[in-house]
Structures are given as structure tokens and as C-alpha cells.
Amino acid sequence: MKAFRLDELEAERVANDGAYLQFLRERNMSVGLYALDAGQLDPQQPHKEDEVYFVVSGRGSITVGAETTRVGRGSVVYVPAGVPHRFHHITEDLRVMVVFSPPEG
């Protein structure tokens, strides 16, 4: 078993000066913590993997392809591989768990 605490993951992400911390990588998936602060622009490009976002905290919007929805704590969003997407109109610091399948990269 592998177990993680969000507060420890957030501290590790901050210590590494990055918006994204991959904390689990297995044969069929990878999982990371993504952080965007209020008002920040999301620079991500489409990925080659399917993704699931789980919003741990914060508020904003996400556009996937031509569809836009508001997200907040507890929101879950699926993004198919290759589809343009980004978070925007971030009004409260976002902390998002990201699951890639197959593993990112």
C-alpha cells in the first residue's frame, strides 16, 4: 500500500517550486497535485493521456474543448486525451488532484 497526506504533498510541491508534483507513478496511471493561485493563468497544453481532475480546494472555471463549467471543492472533471483544456477565472487558490491514464509522459 502507498498512502499520502495532502498537507505533506502540498509542502513537498512548494519546496520544489513547482505548480505540479507527481507523487505516484504506476504501470497504468500516474497521480499528481496541481496548484494554481487566484488570478493565475493555467499554461497547460493538451496531454497524450486521459485525465481526471478532482478539485481538493479553491474555485474557478475550466474549459475542455468548447465546454466550460465552474469548479470548486469536490468537483470531478474528465478530460479525454488530446483535448485542449485549461483552468481560468480562478477566484480562490486551486489545489487539484490529477490522475493520468496511462501515466503522464
N, CA, C and O atoms as CSV, one atom per row, in Angstrom:
chain,resi,resn,atom,element,x,y,z
A,1,MET,N,N,0.841,-1.183,0.000
A,1,MET,CA,C,0.000,0.000,0.000
A,1,MET,C,C,0.882,1.241,0.000
A,1,MET,O,O,1.968,1.261,0.578
A,2,LYS,N,N,0.387,2.259,-0.656
A,2,LYS,CA,C,1.012,3.574,-0.614
A,2,LYS,C,C,-0.057,4.539,-0.130
A,2,LYS,O,O,-1.171,4.546,-0.654
A,3,ALA,N,N,0.266,5.343,0.853
A,3,ALA,CA,C,-0.695,6.292,1.417
A,3,ALA,C,C,-0.049,7.671,1.461
A,3,ALA,O,O,1.158,7.794,1.673
A,4,PHE,N,N,-0.858,8.705,1.258
A,4,PHE,CA,C,-0.346,10.069,1.170
A,4,PHE,C,C,-1.241,10.996,1.971
A,4,PHE,O,O,-2.427,10.723,2.159
A,5,ARG,N,N,-0.659,12.105,2.446
A,5,ARG,CA,C,-1.403,13.164,3.131
A,5,ARG,C,C,-1.293,14.425,2.282
A,5,ARG,O,O,-0.201,14.818,1.872
A,6,LEU,N,N,-2.428,15.049,2.027
A,6,LEU,CA,C,-2.430,16.228,1.164
A,6,LEU,C,C,-1.556,17.354,1.714
A,6,LEU,O,O,-0.888,18.044,0.944
A,7,ASP,N,N,-1.550,17.551,3.031
A,7,ASP,CA,C,-0.722,18.622,3.586
A,7,ASP,C,C,0.759,18.357,3.335
A,7,ASP,O,O,1.513,19.295,3.075
A,8,GLU,N,N,1.186,17.110,3.407
A,8,GLU,CA,C,2.583,16.768,3.139
A,8,GLU,C,C,2.908,16.906,1.652
A,8,GLU,O,O,3.997,17.356,1.294
A,9,LEU,N,N,1.969,16.523,0.785
A,9,LEU,CA,C,2.177,16.681,-0.653
A,9,LEU,C,C,2.285,18.156,-1.031
A,9,LEU,O,O,3.126,18.537,-1.846
A,10,GLU,N,N,1.430,18.977,-0.436
A,10,GLU,CA,C,1.461,20.414,-0.707
A,10,GLU,C,C,2.793,21.003,-0.255
A,10,GLU,O,O,3.372,21.825,-0.965
A,11,ALA,N,N,3.280,20.604,0.893
A,11,ALA,CA,C,4.571,21.101,1.387
A,11,ALA,C,C,5.707,20.682,0.451
A,11,ALA,O,O,6.608,21.477,0.182
A,12,GLU,N,N,5.674,19.459,-0.040
A,12,GLU,CA,C,6.702,18.981,-0.974
A,12,GLU,C,C,6.634,19.749,-2.288
A,12,GLU,O,O,7.666,20.107,-2.854
A,13,ARG,N,N,5.415,20.004,-2.777
A,13,ARG,CA,C,5.243,20.765,-4.021
A,13,ARG,C,C,5.833,22.155,-3.866
A,13,ARG,O,O,6.563,22.620,-4.742
A,14,VAL,N,N,5.528,22.823,-2.764
A,14,VAL,CA,C,6.040,24.167,-2.512
A,14,VAL,C,C,7.567,24.152,-2.404
A,14,VAL,O,O,8.237,25.032,-2.945
A,15,ALA,N,N,8.107,23.168,-1.715
A,15,ALA,CA,C,9.563,23.066,-1.547
A,15,ALA,C,C,10.283,22.875,-2.878
A,15,ALA,O,O,11.444,23.260,-3.018
A,16,ASN,N,N,9.602,22.284,-3.853
A,16,ASN,CA,C,10.192,22.053,-5.170
A,16,ASN,C,C,9.895,23.181,-6.152
A,16,ASN,O,O,10.234,23.077,-7.331
A,17,ASP,N,N,9.260,24.268,-5.677
A,17,ASP,CA,C,8.975,25.443,-6.510
A,17,ASP,C,C,8.236,25.106,-7.794
A,17,ASP,O,O,8.531,25.687,-8.839
A,18,GLY,N,N,7.300,24.198,-7.745
A,18,GLY,CA,C,6.575,23.848,-8.949
A,18,GLY,C,C,5.078,23.906,-8.745
A,18,GLY,O,O,4.581,23.782,-7.626
A,19,ALA,N,N,4.357,24.099,-9.857
A,19,ALA,CA,C,2.895,24.082,-9.794
A,19,ALA,C,C,2.370,22.660,-9.753
A,19,ALA,O,O,1.231,22.429,-9.348
A,20,TYR,N,N,3.210,21.684,-10.177
A,20,TYR,CA,C,2.752,20.297,-10.263
A,20,TYR,C,C,3.743,19.377,-9.571
A,20,TYR,O,O,4.954,19.499,-9.750
A,21,LEU,N,N,3.213,18.456,-8.779
A,21,LEU,CA,C,4.018,17.438,-8.106
A,21,LEU,C,C,3.428,16.074,-8.423
A,21,LEU,O,O,2.324,15.753,-7.983
A,22,GLN,N,N,4.151,15.281,-9.174
A,22,GLN,CA,C,3.723,13.897,-9.395
A,22,GLN,C,C,4.157,13.100,-8.166
A,22,GLN,O,O,5.340,13.079,-7.824
A,23,PHE,N,N,3.202,12.444,-7.500
A,23,PHE,CA,C,3.569,11.726,-6.288
A,23,PHE,C,C,3.325,10.225,-6.378
A,23,PHE,O,O,3.661,9.485,-5.453
A,24,LEU,N,N,2.745,9.774,-7.478
A,24,LEU,CA,C,2.536,8.341,-7.669
A,24,LEU,C,C,2.634,8.024,-9.148
A,24,LEU,O,O,2.021,8.695,-9.978
A,25,ARG,N,N,3.404,7.003,-9.473
A,25,ARG,CA,C,3.523,6.559,-10.863
A,25,ARG,C,C,3.520,5.039,-10.864
A,25,ARG,O,O,4.380,4.406,-10.252
A,26,GLU,N,N,2.554,4.464,-11.549
A,26,GLU,CA,C,2.426,3.011,-11.668
A,26,GLU,C,C,2.318,2.657,-13.149
A,26,GLU,O,O,2.332,3.537,-14.009
A,27,ARG,N,N,2.214,1.393,-13.428
A,27,ARG,CA,C,2.193,0.922,-14.818
A,27,ARG,C,C,1.053,1.532,-15.635
A,27,ARG,O,O,1.251,1.876,-16.801
A,28,ASN,N,N,-0.132,1.671,-15.046
A,28,ASN,CA,C,-1.310,2.107,-15.801
A,28,ASN,C,C,-1.806,3.503,-15.473
A,28,ASN,O,O,-2.799,3.954,-16.045
A,29,MET,N,N,-1.125,4.206,-14.553
A,29,MET,CA,C,-1.609,5.539,-14.172
A,29,MET,C,C,-0.532,6.302,-13.430
A,29,MET,O,O,0.428,5.722,-12.925
A,30,SER,N,N,-0.707,7.612,-13.372
A,30,SER,CA,C,0.104,8.457,-12.501
A,30,SER,C,C,-0.826,9.468,-11.850
A,30,SER,O,O,-1.886,9.792,-12.386
A,31,VAL,N,N,-0.415,9.961,-10.684
A,31,VAL,CA,C,-1.245,10.893,-9.920
A,31,VAL,C,C,-0.363,12.036,-9.437
A,31,VAL,O,O,0.773,11.830,-9.009
A,32,GLY,N,N,-0.909,13.240,-9.514
A,32,GLY,CA,C,-0.158,14.401,-9.057
A,32,GLY,C,C,-1.062,15.439,-8.432
A,32,GLY,O,O,-2.289,15.351,-8.495
A,33,LEU,N,N,-0.419,16.432,-7.821
A,33,LEU,CA,C,-1.116,17.565,-7.222
A,33,LEU,C,C,-0.756,18.806,-8.041
A,33,LEU,O,O,0.420,19.118,-8.226
A,34,TYR,N,N,-1.779,19.506,-8.526
A,34,TYR,CA,C,-1.603,20.692,-9.362
A,34,TYR,C,C,-2.123,21.891,-8.599
A,34,TYR,O,O,-3.194,21.834,-7.994
A,35,ALA,N,N,-1.359,22.988,-8.625
A,35,ALA,CA,C,-1.740,24.186,-7.874
A,35,ALA,C,C,-1.739,25.408,-8.776
A,35,ALA,O,O,-0.784,25.654,-9.512
A,36,LEU,N,N,-2.805,26.158,-8.710
A,36,LEU,CA,C,-2.915,27.439,-9.398
A,36,LEU,C,C,-3.485,28.440,-8.401
A,36,LEU,O,O,-4.516,28.183,-7.779
A,37,ASP,N,N,-2.819,29.574,-8.249
A,37,ASP,CA,C,-3.283,30.580,-7.307
A,37,ASP,C,C,-4.340,31.473,-7.944
A,37,ASP,O,O,-4.445,31.556,-9.168
A,38,ALA,N,N,-5.114,32.134,-7.103
A,38,ALA,CA,C,-6.164,33.034,-7.580
A,38,ALA,C,C,-5.576,34.023,-8.573
A,38,ALA,O,O,-4.541,34.635,-8.310
A,39,GLY,N,N,-6.239,34.179,-9.713
A,39,GLY,CA,C,-5.817,35.106,-10.746
A,39,GLY,C,C,-4.724,34.590,-11.666
A,39,GLY,O,O,-4.402,35.237,-12.663
A,40,GLN,N,N,-4.147,33.439,-11.349
A,40,GLN,CA,C,-3.052,32.884,-12.149
A,40,GLN,C,C,-3.582,32.311,-13.468
A,40,GLN,O,O,-4.722,31.852,-13.542
A,41,LEU,N,N,-2.737,32.344,-14.510
A,41,LEU,CA,C,-3.074,31.736,-15.796
A,41,LEU,C,C,-2.591,30.295,-15.814
A,41,LEU,O,O,-1.511,29.990,-15.309
A,42,ASP,N,N,-3.382,29.418,-16.390
A,42,ASP,CA,C,-3.052,27.999,-16.499
A,42,ASP,C,C,-2.341,27.782,-17.838
A,42,ASP,O,O,-2.960,27.937,-18.891
A,43,PRO,N,N,-1.050,27.424,-17.815
A,43,PRO,CA,C,-0.287,27.311,-19.057
A,43,PRO,C,C,-0.341,25.946,-19.746
A,43,PRO,O,O,0.334,25.751,-20.756
A,44,GLN,N,N,-1.114,25.012,-19.235
A,44,GLN,CA,C,-1.019,23.648,-19.760
A,44,GLN,C,C,-1.500,23.499,-21.198
A,44,GLN,O,O,-2.355,24.242,-21.681
A,45,GLN,N,N,-0.923,22.526,-21.847
A,45,GLN,CA,C,-1.252,22.147,-23.218
A,45,GLN,C,C,-1.956,20.781,-23.175
A,45,GLN,O,O,-1.888,20.086,-22.161
A,46,PRO,N,N,-2.631,20.392,-24.270
A,46,PRO,CA,C,-3.268,19.074,-24.279
A,46,PRO,C,C,-2.255,17.962,-23.993
A,46,PRO,O,O,-1.089,18.044,-24.379
A,47,HIS,N,N,-2.728,16.938,-23.318
A,47,HIS,CA,C,-1.891,15.801,-22.956
A,47,HIS,C,C,-2.220,14.605,-23.842
A,47,HIS,O,O,-3.294,14.540,-24.439
A,48,LYS,N,N,-1.290,13.666,-23.920
A,48,LYS,CA,C,-1.494,12.448,-24.697
A,48,LYS,C,C,-2.272,11.397,-23.920
A,48,LYS,O,O,-2.620,10.348,-24.463
A,49,GLU,N,N,-2.546,11.678,-22.648
A,49,GLU,CA,C,-3.222,10.722,-21.764
A,49,GLU,C,C,-4.604,11.254,-21.365
A,49,GLU,O,O,-4.825,12.465,-21.341
A,50,ASP,N,N,-5.522,10.349,-21.056
A,50,ASP,CA,C,-6.781,10.749,-20.432
A,50,ASP,C,C,-6.460,11.286,-19.045
A,50,ASP,O,O,-5.490,10.866,-18.415
A,51,GLU,N,N,-7.292,12.228,-18.570
A,51,GLU,CA,C,-7.080,12.813,-17.245
A,51,GLU,C,C,-8.385,12.886,-16.483
A,51,GLU,O,O,-9.459,13.035,-17.067
A,52,VAL,N,N,-8.278,12.779,-15.176
A,52,VAL,CA,C,-9.382,13.082,-14.281
A,52,VAL,C,C,-8.854,14.100,-13.276
A,52,VAL,O,O,-7.822,13.885,-12.641
A,53,TYR,N,N,-9.573,15.205,-13.142
A,53,TYR,CA,C,-9.254,16.234,-12.147
A,53,TYR,C,C,-10.237,16.108,-10.990
A,53,TYR,O,O,-11.445,15.985,-11.194
A,54,PHE,N,N,-9.703,16.139,-9.776
A,54,PHE,CA,C,-10.528,16.202,-8.568
A,54,PHE,C,C,-10.112,17.454,-7.816
A,54,PHE,O,O,-8.977,17.550,-7.350
A,55,VAL,N,N,-11.023,18.417,-7.693
A,55,VAL,CA,C,-10.702,19.679,-7.034
A,55,VAL,C,C,-10.752,19.468,-5.518
A,55,VAL,O,O,-11.801,19.176,-4.944
A,56,VAL,N,N,-9.587,19.626,-4.894
A,56,VAL,CA,C,-9.445,19.457,-3.448
A,56,VAL,C,C,-9.883,20.730,-2.729
A,56,VAL,O,O,-10.539,20.672,-1.689
A,57,SER,N,N,-9.512,21.885,-3.297
A,57,SER,CA,C,-9.908,23.162,-2.707
A,57,SER,C,C,-9.818,24.252,-3.766
A,57,SER,O,O,-9.164,24.090,-4.796
A,58,GLY,N,N,-10.490,25.367,-3.490
A,58,GLY,CA,C,-10.457,26.519,-4.376
A,58,GLY,C,C,-11.679,26.606,-5.278
A,58,GLY,O,O,-12.583,25.771,-5.240
A,59,ARG,N,N,-11.663,27.674,-6.104
A,59,ARG,CA,C,-12.773,27.914,-7.033
A,59,ARG,C,C,-12.244,28.527,-8.318
A,59,ARG,O,O,-11.278,29.290,-8.318
A,60,GLY,N,N,-12.900,28.174,-9.405
A,60,GLY,CA,C,-12.561,28.735,-10.707
A,60,GLY,C,C,-13.439,28.118,-11.766
A,60,GLY,O,O,-14.513,27.592,-11.474
A,61,SER,N,N,-12.977,28.185,-12.989
A,61,SER,CA,C,-13.679,27.565,-14.112
A,61,SER,C,C,-12.674,26.737,-14.886
A,61,SER,O,O,-11.466,26.953,-14.794
A,62,ILE,N,N,-13.193,25.780,-15.653
A,62,ILE,CA,C,-12.360,25.002,-16.563
A,62,ILE,C,C,-13.078,24.917,-17.898
A,62,ILE,O,O,-14.293,24.729,-17.962
A,63,THR,N,N,-12.300,25.059,-18.961
A,63,THR,CA,C,-12.822,24.856,-20.307
A,63,THR,C,C,-12.140,23.627,-20.876
A,63,THR,O,O,-10.914,23.518,-20.869
A,64,VAL,N,N,-12.954,22.699,-21.368
A,64,VAL,CA,C,-12.476,21.475,-22.004
A,64,VAL,C,C,-13.093,21.455,-23.394
A,64,VAL,O,O,-14.309,21.335,-23.540
A,65,GLY,N,N,-12.241,21.576,-24.423
A,65,GLY,CA,C,-12.781,21.705,-25.776
A,65,GLY,C,C,-13.603,22.975,-25.853
A,65,GLY,O,O,-13.089,24.061,-25.586
A,66,ALA,N,N,-14.883,22.855,-26.218
A,66,ALA,CA,C,-15.777,24.013,-26.338
A,66,ALA,C,C,-16.685,24.186,-25.125
A,66,ALA,O,O,-17.526,25.086,-25.111
A,67,GLU,N,N,-16.529,23.330,-24.096
A,67,GLU,CA,C,-17.407,23.370,-22.926
A,67,GLU,C,C,-16.710,23.997,-21.734
A,67,GLU,O,O,-15.533,23.735,-21.485
A,68,THR,N,N,-17.438,24.829,-20.995
A,68,THR,CA,C,-16.912,25.481,-19.797
A,68,THR,C,C,-17.838,25.192,-18.626
A,68,THR,O,O,-19.061,25.191,-18.765
A,69,THR,N,N,-17.228,24.944,-17.461
A,69,THR,CA,C,-18.000,24.758,-16.241
A,69,THR,C,C,-17.240,25.354,-15.071
A,69,THR,O,O,-16.013,25.451,-15.096
A,70,ARG,N,N,-17.974,25.750,-14.056
A,70,ARG,CA,C,-17.361,26.239,-12.817
A,70,ARG,C,C,-16.977,25.041,-11.979
A,70,ARG,O,O,-17.668,24.022,-11.978
A,71,VAL,N,N,-15.870,25.167,-11.264
A,71,VAL,CA,C,-15.409,24.091,-10.388
A,71,VAL,C,C,-15.109,24.640,-9.007
A,71,VAL,O,O,-14.768,25.810,-8.834
A,72,GLY,N,N,-15.247,23.758,-8.033
A,72,GLY,CA,C,-14.932,24.071,-6.645
A,72,GLY,C,C,-14.664,22.778,-5.914
A,72,GLY,O,O,-14.694,21.702,-6.511
A,73,ARG,N,N,-14.403,22.876,-4.636
A,73,ARG,CA,C,-14.100,21.702,-3.821
A,73,ARG,C,C,-15.096,20.572,-4.100
A,73,ARG,O,O,-16.309,20.756,-4.005
A,74,GLY,N,N,-14.555,19.404,-4.446
A,74,GLY,CA,C,-15.390,18.240,-4.713
A,74,GLY,C,C,-15.732,18.027,-6.176
A,74,GLY,O,O,-16.278,16.982,-6.530
A,75,SER,N,N,-15.426,18.991,-7.037
A,75,SER,CA,C,-15.703,18.825,-8.466
A,75,SER,C,C,-14.778,17.774,-9.068
A,75,SER,O,O,-13.608,17.675,-8.701
A,76,VAL,N,N,-15.323,16.991,-10.002
A,76,VAL,CA,C,-14.548,15.996,-10.736
A,76,VAL,C,C,-14.781,16.245,-12.220
A,76,VAL,O,O,-15.924,16.345,-12.666
A,77,VAL,N,N,-13.684,16.347,-12.990
A,77,VAL,CA,C,-13.771,16.646,-14.416
A,77,VAL,C,C,-12.920,15.641,-15.182
A,77,VAL,O,O,-11.759,15.414,-14.842
A,78,TYR,N,N,-13.498,15.044,-16.209
A,78,TYR,CA,C,-12.771,14.132,-17.093
A,78,TYR,C,C,-12.357,14.890,-18.348
A,78,TYR,O,O,-13.160,15.616,-18.934
A,79,VAL,N,N,-11.090,14.719,-18.763
A,79,VAL,CA,C,-10.575,15.338,-19.977
A,79,VAL,C,C,-9.993,14.239,-20.865
A,79,VAL,O,O,-9.009,13.603,-20.486
A,80,PRO,N,N,-10.584,14.004,-22.039
A,80,PRO,CA,C,-10.039,12.998,-22.954
A,80,PRO,C,C,-8.657,13.404,-23.472
A,80,PRO,O,O,-8.352,14.592,-23.578
A,81,ALA,N,N,-7.847,12.434,-23.785
A,81,ALA,CA,C,-6.513,12.678,-24.338
A,81,ALA,C,C,-6.600,13.578,-25.571
A,81,ALA,O,O,-7.485,13.417,-26.411
A,82,GLY,N,N,-5.677,14.519,-25.664
A,82,GLY,CA,C,-5.569,15.373,-26.838
A,82,GLY,C,C,-6.500,16.564,-26.898
A,82,GLY,O,O,-6.385,17.379,-27.814
A,83,VAL,N,N,-7.425,16.695,-25.949
A,83,VAL,CA,C,-8.400,17.791,-25.994
A,83,VAL,C,C,-7.826,19.015,-25.270
A,83,VAL,O,O,-7.378,18.904,-24.129
A,84,PRO,N,N,-7.838,20.190,-25.931
A,84,PRO,CA,C,-7.372,21.407,-25.255
A,84,PRO,C,C,-8.218,21.694,-24.014
A,84,PRO,O,O,-9.438,21.531,-24.025
A,85,HIS,N,N,-7.548,22.122,-22.952
A,85,HIS,CA,C,-8.256,22.424,-21.703
A,85,HIS,C,C,-7.402,23.336,-20.847
A,85,HIS,O,O,-6.176,23.349,-20.953
A,86,ARG,N,N,-8.076,24.104,-19.993
A,86,ARG,CA,C,-7.353,24.942,-19.035
A,86,ARG,C,C,-8.303,25.494,-17.988
A,86,ARG,O,O,-9.487,25.714,-18.240
A,87,PHE,N,N,-7.746,25.709,-16.808
A,87,PHE,CA,C,-8.473,26.384,-15.735
A,87,PHE,C,C,-8.351,27.887,-15.955
A,87,PHE,O,O,-7.347,28.355,-16.492
A,88,HIS,N,N,-9.366,28.647,-15.542
A,88,HIS,CA,C,-9.341,30.099,-15.692
A,88,HIS,C,C,-10.327,30.713,-14.703
A,88,HIS,O,O,-11.057,30.001,-14.014
A,89,HIS,N,N,-10.339,32.034,-14.643
A,89,HIS,CA,C,-11.191,32.765,-13.701
A,89,HIS,C,C,-11.083,32.143,-12.299
A,89,HIS,O,O,-12.085,31.842,-11.650
A,90,ILE,N,N,-9.846,31.966,-11.866
A,90,ILE,CA,C,-9.583,31.349,-10.565
A,90,ILE,C,C,-9.756,32.419,-9.493
A,90,ILE,O,O,-8.984,33.374,-9.418
A,91,THR,N,N,-10.782,32.242,-8.667
A,91,THR,CA,C,-11.098,33.238,-7.643
A,91,THR,C,C,-10.578,32.848,-6.266
A,91,THR,O,O,-10.417,33.711,-5.404
A,92,GLU,N,N,-10.313,31.569,-6.044
A,92,GLU,CA,C,-9.686,31.070,-4.811
A,92,GLU,C,C,-8.623,30.074,-5.227
A,92,GLU,O,O,-8.838,29.285,-6.147
A,93,ASP,N,N,-7.469,30.102,-4.555
A,93,ASP,CA,C,-6.361,29.214,-4.895
A,93,ASP,C,C,-6.867,27.791,-5.125
A,93,ASP,O,O,-7.538,27.215,-4.269
A,94,LEU,N,N,-6.535,27.230,-6.299
A,94,LEU,CA,C,-6.961,25.872,-6.658
A,94,LEU,C,C,-5.884,24.853,-6.293
A,94,LEU,O,O,-4.699,25.059,-6.556
A,95,ARG,N,N,-6.316,23.759,-5.686
A,95,ARG,CA,C,-5.471,22.597,-5.467
A,95,ARG,C,C,-6.239,21.424,-6.050
A,95,ARG,O,O,-7.340,21.096,-5.606
A,96,VAL,N,N,-5.633,20.797,-7.057
A,96,VAL,CA,C,-6.339,19.793,-7.850
A,96,VAL,C,C,-5.513,18.516,-7.912
A,96,VAL,O,O,-4.328,18.548,-8.242
A,97,MET,N,N,-6.149,17.392,-7.591
A,97,MET,CA,C,-5.508,16.106,-7.783
A,97,MET,C,C,-5.766,15.683,-9.224
A,97,MET,O,O,-6.893,15.764,-9.714
A,98,VAL,N,N,-4.699,15.227,-9.900
A,98,VAL,CA,C,-4.776,14.869,-11.308
A,98,VAL,C,C,-4.382,13.405,-11.472
A,98,VAL,O,O,-3.319,12.982,-11.017
A,99,VAL,N,N,-5.257,12.634,-12.134
A,99,VAL,CA,C,-4.966,11.240,-12.426
A,99,VAL,C,C,-4.814,11.110,-13.945
A,99,VAL,O,O,-5.721,11.455,-14.701
A,100,PHE,N,N,-3.658,10.609,-14.376
A,100,PHE,CA,C,-3.391,10.364,-15.798
A,100,PHE,C,C,-3.434,8.862,-16.047
A,100,PHE,O,O,-2.926,8.074,-15.249
A,101,SER,N,N,-4.046,8.475,-17.164
A,101,SER,CA,C,-4.029,7.084,-17.567
A,101,SER,C,C,-3.931,7.024,-19.086
A,101,SER,O,O,-4.795,7.558,-19.782
A,102,PRO,N,N,-2.889,6.382,-19.610
A,102,PRO,CA,C,-1.745,5.795,-18.916
A,102,PRO,C,C,-0.923,6.883,-18.238
A,102,PRO,O,O,-1.277,8.058,-18.341
A,103,PRO,N,N,0.170,6.533,-17.541
A,103,PRO,CA,C,0.950,7.522,-16.831
A,103,PRO,C,C,1.404,8.659,-17.741
A,103,PRO,O,O,1.685,8.446,-18.921
A,104,GLU,N,N,1.472,9.856,-17.192
A,104,GLU,CA,C,1.902,11.028,-17.950
A,104,GLU,C,C,3.332,10.839,-18.463
A,104,GLU,O,O,4.197,10.294,-17.777
A,105,GLY,N,N,3.544,11.309,-19.689
A,105,GLY,CA,C,4.885,11.288,-20.268
A,105,GLY,C,C,5.135,10.016,-20.913
A,105,GLY,O,O,6.216,9.804,-21.462
